Amino acid sequence: MTTLFITGIDTNIGKTIACGALANTLLKKQFRTFTQKWVETGVSNIGAKISADLAEHQRIANSNFNTAKNSEHAPYLFQLPASPHLAAKMEKTEIDCAYLIRQTQKLEEKCQHLLIEGAGGLCVPLNSSTLTIDLAATLNLPIVLVTSGKLGSINHTILSLDYCTQRNLDLRAVVYNAYPNSSDVITKDTRMLLKHRVAHLHPKTIWLDMEIGATDLALDDIQTARLLR
């Protein structure tokens, strides 16, 4: 059983798409796979049967594969589109990391592989004392980092890669999101630079390209084994 943490260099970087595409890839390989979103903010319909991001995972995979309770798949839903700690504070509550761990463990008992999508980047605060990366490190979760060619991503990606190293996190894969492509020159050069850096400094890390409109990730058998080891 493998649990992967899908994070990004920033918000709106393509984590939800990458999570859904990876789930689709694993489902096609006949792995019983679930997804989870610890905290989702900016939720307009709190009472919905399934959260917006989880619904997007299932839309991309064209499968209603998340079968457990919504409270397990999406433990915290908040209306304010803000950092989790502030969104919770505005609703007069605080995110309980022990509760998140319990909900994660419940899902792990029901599937072969679990993909957890984070909110924002690695250092987004969950509460006054815990960053997202702190909880990922506590659970010893392998990391899948989503980046792109948008302006500023080189700096954010290198900082995220280096912080994974500092925290001794297992960086399993980097997903390069081709969207948005405001400039072919920038997108191609950024990809080349980052791919070279990952190969040089993180030789065990898989590089995955996610094309615009992708609904799965092209993982061969060797890459799949390395990702799920």
N, C-alpha and C positions, 0 to 999 in steps of 0.2 A: 504494500500500500504506500503510495506517495502523495504527499500534500505539497503543492507548490504555491508560493505567494507571488501574485502578479502585481507588480508595482510599476511606477513610471518616474520619469525625471521631473514631471510637473503634472498639473491637472490638465484635462482635455488633451492628452497625448495619445489616446487610443487604447487604454487599458481594457475597457469594456469590450471593444472589438477583438482585441488579442485574446482575452479570456474566452469569449464565445468561440472564436476560431480554433483555439487550442482544444477546447472541449469537443468541438465538432470532429477534429482530427482524431482524438482519442476514442470518441464514440464510434467512428468509422473503423477503428482498429479493434472494435468489440470490447473495449474497456468500459466497465460501469463507472461513469464519471459524473460528479456533481460539481456545481460552482457555489460559491458563497461570497457575500459582500458584508464584511464586518459592520461597516457604517456607510449609510447612504444619506447624503444631505440634498437639499433642494427637492424634496419629495412633495409633490402637489396633492397626491391622493394617498394619505397614510393608510387608509383602510382597504387598499387594493389587495386582491388575492395574491399578487406577486409584485415585487418591487420593479421599478422601471429598468434598472440595470440587469436584474436577473431575467426579466422578460426579453431584454435585448440579447443576452446570452443564448436563450432558447430560440429566438428568431434567427440568429446567425446559424445556429446548428440545425434549424428546422426540426426541432424535437423538444417535447416537453420532458426533458430528462431530469429536472430537479423535482423529485417526488416527496421529499420530506417537508416538514412544517415550515411555513414562511419564517417563523421565529428562529429557526435553525439556519436557514439559508440567508436571512437578512435580519440579524439580531437587533440592529438599531436603525431606525428610520426617523429623520428629522426634516422639518419643513424649510428651515433657513439654508440657502445655498452658501455655506461657509465652512470653515475648518470644523472637523468633528467636535473638538472641545467647545467651540463657541456655539455651534448649533445645539449641542446638548445643554449648555448653560442657559441659552435663551428659552429652553423648555423646562428649566428648573430641575435638571437632572445631571448626572455625570456618568460617563461610559465606564462600566465595570469590566475590567480586562479578565477577571476570573470567570465572569459570565460568558464572555467571548470564547474563552478556552473551552468551557463546558459545551457550548453549542457546536464548536468545531469538532470536538471529540465525538459528539453524537453523530455528526455527518460521516466522520471517518469510519465509524462502525458499519455504515450502510453502503459504502461504495468502495471501488478499487482505487480510484484516484480523485483527489479533491483539489480544485483550483480556487484559491481565495483571492479576490480582487480587492486591492487596497483603495483608499481614498486619497487622491493626490500623490505626493511623493513619499520618499522614505522617512522624512523628518516631520511629517504632519503630526501634530499632537492629538492624541486620543482623549487625554484629560490633562490635568495640571501637572502630572508627574511622569506620564508615559508617552513617548513618541511611538509612531507606528513601527519603526525599526526595532524598538525595544521589545515589543511583543513578538515580532517576527523572530528576533534573536532568542527570546525566552523559549519559544516553541521549536527552535532550531530548524526553521523553514527554509528550504532552498528557494532562491530568488529567480524570478523571470522579470527582467527590466525592459520596459518599453520606452523607446526613444523615437525620434523622427528627424527630418531634415529642416525643421523650421528654424528660423533665426534664433540663436541663443542656445540651441540644443547641444552644441559641442561642449560648452562650459558646463551645463547642467549634467550632461551624461558623464563627463570625466569626473566631476565631483561625486556623483552617485556611485560610479565604479570604485573610486578610491575609498569611499565610505564603507562600501560592502567589504572591501579588503580590511579596513581598520577594525570593523566589527566582526571579522572572521566569519562572514556569511558565505554560504555556498551559492555562488552565482552560476546557476545552471544554464541560463540562456539570455541573450539580448535580442529583442524583437525590434527591427527597424521598420517603422511605420512610414510608408510612402506618402501618406496624406498628412498635411496638405503639401502640395508641390507648387509653391509659388515661383520657384526658379529651378530649372533642370540643372543648372551649373552648381547652385548651392546644394541641392538635394544629393547629386551624385558625388560631389566633393566631400560633403559631410559623411555620407555613407562610407566612402573609401577610407577617410581618416579614422573614423570610429571603428570600422571593421578591422583595420590594421592594428589599432591600439588594443582591441579586445584579443585578437589573435596573439599579439606579442606579450601582453601582461596577464591575460587570463586564458591560457591555452586550452583549458578544459571546458571553457564556456562555449556553448553552441550559438552561432549567429543565424538568425532567421529573418528573412525578408517578408514583410507583410504588404502585399500590393493593395492599391486602392480598390475597395469593394470586396476584399478577400473574405471568404467564409470558412476557410480552414488554413492551416499552416503546413507547408510541404515538408513533412518529417519522414525521412527514410527509416528503415529498421534500426540502423546503427545510431542515428540521432535520437530515435525514440528510446532506445535502451539507455543512452547516456542521460537523457532528460529524466527518466523515471528510475534511475539507479538507486 
